[in-house]
Amino acid sequence: MPSTRTQVPAGQRLIDSISRSIIGKPEAIELVVTALLAGSHVLLEDMPGTGKTLLAKSLARSFDGSFKRIQFTSDIMPSDITGNSIFNMKTGEFEFIPGPIFSNIILADEINRATPRSQSSLLEVMEENQVTVDGETYGLEKPFFVIATQNPLESYGTFPLPESQLDRFIFSFNMGYPGLAEETDILRLHRQNTHQTRTTSLHFQLEPVVNAEEIRESQFEAWSVEVSDEVERLLLTIMQATRTDERFALGASTRASVAFLRAIQAYAYLKGRNYTTPDDLKYLAPFVLGHRIALRQPARRPEKIAVIQDLVKTALKGH
């Protein structure tokens, strides 16, 4: 019989730390940590001021590794992200100057304000953990984690991310507005920090609770979580259904299937289990598929998620 082990120390420490500055969003925090343990990336889409950037910064402050924030704008160039080769007059040779992407954790803020040309600079980086400039390839340190934020597509000055870019994010979800009780706690927290300097408020109060080696070890352990033949069959049933259901204009890719597999492994690991269950599939499916599929009829995210949940319910009927 599968065993239940003690909760992942590194993952839980991250959750506990981030929760000190992010109030009322336990699901969002858990999903971000799950994505990190899965060795992938996460996309946050919501209105400005809902805590997307704060969540990313709180994660970075809780991690003893390198962190860079890249503010995406319409005039940012690919070389501003990946780096560039310049001619060194002293040596008479070209020298590569690494860009901000060479960090463990990257906050790609308002990623859809950049042009498609600049967005494409992340394709190789997010898939292969490497950068190729002028024919030379440079590897990135591990862990490498991109947490991107984007404004709703209806916002002025945004460029939709292409399907190939969206497919590189393991999860996509909205932060959502806080409830009355949570927003009251947020205001009280700010009132308590009124007489403190900005450098000691909110996420700046956090200290590193995990290091790069602990994250790498946790990732390897998460990837070894058992996936039974039955769970694998159910996962593939869901993925095949997105490609055959008449409601979908674009189904999920094979890359999405692998991402789904890694997601349920990391989620089970975070929950202290060494095995996955059909319930893991049911819970994570909207976050894995929401940004990867397209409906034939235009729909906002809530309607799209409802269709995905209905599809999953049908595919997993009896489980």
Secondary structure, DSSP 8 states (H G I E B T S, - for coil): ---B----HHHHHHHHHHTTTS-S-HHHHHHHHHHHHTT--EEEE--TTSSHHHHHHHHHHTEES-EEEEE--TT--HHHHHEEEEEETTTTEEEEEE-TTSSSEEEEETGGGS-HHHHGGGHHHHHHSEEEETTEEEE--SS-EEEEEE--TTSTT-----HHHHTT-SEEE------HHHHHHHHHHHHHTTTS-GGGSGGGG----EEHHHHHHHHHHHHTSB--HHHHHHHHHHHHHHHH-TTEEE---HHHHHHHHHHHHHHHHHTTBSB--HHHHHHHHHHHHTTT-EESS---HHHHHHHHHHHHHHHTTT-
